[in-house]
């Protein structure tokens, strides 16, 4: 007897499974296909990391406030703006996002909602997703970053970062995503902390608090032909724009 080809045997097995499933469930074929698909990844669970005892003593001296949902101690000015919501994982493009250290990215619920709205609009217009470097940080991680980066780059003191409040994130493709993030309610990129272009947050700071910095940052992104058009609007105004653009 000739051997039955493997592909035929596989097809016959699949048909038998479909026949067995169909009498029990409507849409039996769909059920079989679902069974053959990989199971969805379980969402990562948020676990707070208590700060070292030395840090807790420092927070106590500074009258920092403890935020239970994040497990962090926060400076009064940050704590006053905290959204008292759960910390939730971020899924983009069907995958739970991980930061540069390989840890799941967490944000407050309403911040995640704004982020996903920005990502949805960006994907519709550019077929690109947001690329997140960091989201929530523990006090311990912020302390570690501060020790390594302070004096070399932009980093907040421990307890004073909106990352520790779960209300900030860093994007590697900030320039592509800037207008979508701004429309979703974030401040960041060129319209946030001038020295930290990748940083986006809610309720943290606006460039309106420093008009000179706002002009320097914003005008860097204005195309040369637009600057030329501005010059035509008035010689004095055009001179200012041209000077700023050349910085």
N, C-alpha and C positions, 0 to 999 in steps of 0.2 A: 504494500500500500504506500502510495506517495505521501510524503510528509506535508502537513498543512502549513503554508507559510506563516511566519510569526505575525505579520500584519493582519492576516485573516483571523487568526486565533484571538488577537487583541480586540479586533472589531466585534467578534462574536461575544466575547466576555463583556464588553461595554454594553452591547445590545441586551444581553441577559440581565445586567444590572438595571438598565432602563425599564425592562419589562417588570422586574420585581418591584421597582419603586413606583411606577405609574399607578397601579391600583390603589396604593395607600395615600398618595398625595397628588393633588392637581399640580400641573407643572413639574412632573417627575423629571423630565430631561434637565430642567433648570436646576433641580435639586442635585442631580448627579454632577453636573458641571460645577456647581458650588462646592461639592464635596471634593472634587479633584483640584480646586484652586487652593493656593496657600492660605492658611489661616491668617487673619489680620493680626498685626502686632498689638499686644496689650499696651495700653497707655502707661508711660512711666509714672511712678508715684513720687510726689514731692516729699522730701525728707529734710527738715531743717537741720543745720549743723551748728550746735552751740558754740559761741565764741570762746576762746581760751579765757581762763580765770583773770589773767592780767588785763585783758581787754574789757571784761565785764566790770572790773574795778574802775577802769578809766571811764567807761560809759556812765557809771554811777556818779563819779566826780563831776562829769559834765552835764548831768541831768538829762541824759539821753532817755528816750522812751522805748519801751519794749513793744514790738509789733508781733503779736502771736501768730498770725497766718504765715509770716515769712520766717519767724524765729530770729529776727535781727533786732538789734538796738539801733535807733535812728536819731539823728540830730533833730532838735525841735522844729527847725524850718522844713525839714524833709517830712517828719512825722505829721506835721499839720496839713500836708497835701496828700497823704497816703489814702489810697482807695482801699477800704477795709473789705477786701474780697479774697477769695481763695486763690492760691497759686496753681496755675494749670499749665500742662504741657502744650507746646506749639507743634501742630502738624501742618506741613506745607507740601503740596504735590504728593499726598498720600503717604508721607514719611514723617515720623517724629524727628524734629530737628535737634541736632547736637551741636554744642559750641566747640570752640577751638581746642578745648581740653577733653572733648569726647563725652561731656555730660549733657543730659537732656536740657533743652532750653525751656524755662518756665517764666510766665508773666502773670500779672493779675488778670482776672477774667475780662474786664472791660478793655484792658490794653490789648489783650490777644484779639478781641473782636475788631478793634481798629486796625490791628496789623493784618488780619486776614482780609479785611475789606480792601486795604491798600494792595495786598498781594493779588487779590482777585481782579482788581482794575488793571494792575500792571500786566498780569498775564493776558488779559483780553487785548490790551493795546500792543504789547511787545513780545508776547509768548515767552516771557521770562519770569522766574520766581524771585522773591527776595532771598538774599543770602545772608544769614545771620551769623555773626561771630560770637556774640555774647548776649544773654538776657539777664535773668536774675543772678545776683552774686551774694554769697554769704558774707557776713562780717569778716570771717577768717580769710576768705579768698580776697576780699577787698584789701585787707591788711597786707597780704602777700604781694598783691599787685602794687600797692602804694610803696612798699619797701623797694621793689624792683624798678619801678618806673618814675617815681618822684624825682624831679630835676632833669628828666630826660624826655618826658612827654606829659600829656594832659591826663591827670588822674585825681580823683577826689579823695579826701581824707576818709578814714574809716567811719562809717555811720552817716556820711554826708553825700553819698552817691545815690542817685535815683535807681541805679541797678540794684542796690540793696533793698529798695522799696518794691522791686518787681515792676517798675514803671518806666524802664528804659531798656534799650537794646542797641547793639552796634551792628551796622550793615557793611559788608565788604563792597557791595554794588550800590553804594549810597547815591552816586550821581545819576544812575539810571532810574532809581526808585524815588528820588527826592520829591517830585511833584505829587506822586501818588501817596506818599507818606504825609505830606503837608495837607493834602485834601482830606485825608482820613483823620486829621486832628493832631498830628505829631508836630513837634518843633525839632528841627535837626538839619543835618547837611549844611548847606550854605546859610540856612535860616535858623541856626541854633548856636552852638558854641563854636566860635570861629576857629579855634585851635583844635577842634575835635570833630572833623567833618563826618565821621562815620556814626556819630552818636545821635540817637533819636529818643525823645521822651515826651511825656504828657505833663503839663502843668509845672514844668521846671523853670524855664527861662525863655525870654524872647529877645531878639536883637534890638527891639525898641528901647531896651534899657541902656544900650550903648550905640548911639546913632553912627558914630565914626566907624566902629567895627562893622556895623550893618552895611554901610556904604562900601567899605573895602571888600567885604565878602561878596555882596550881591553883584557889584560891578565886574567882578572877575568872570562872571557867568554870562554877561551881556555880549552878544556877537558884535564884531567890529562894525558891520553895516548898520546895526542899530545905534551904536555910538555915533557914527557919522551922521545919521538922521537926527540925533539929538543935537549935534553941533549946529545943524541948520536952523533949529528952533530958536537959537539965540547965541550970539558969540560968547557972552559971559558964561552962560550955562554950559555951553559946549566945551569951553576951556576947562571948567571944573571936571566934567566927565572924562575928558581926554587925559587930564593929569592923573585922576584916580585910576583910570584903566591902565596907565603905564607903570603903576607901582609894582 
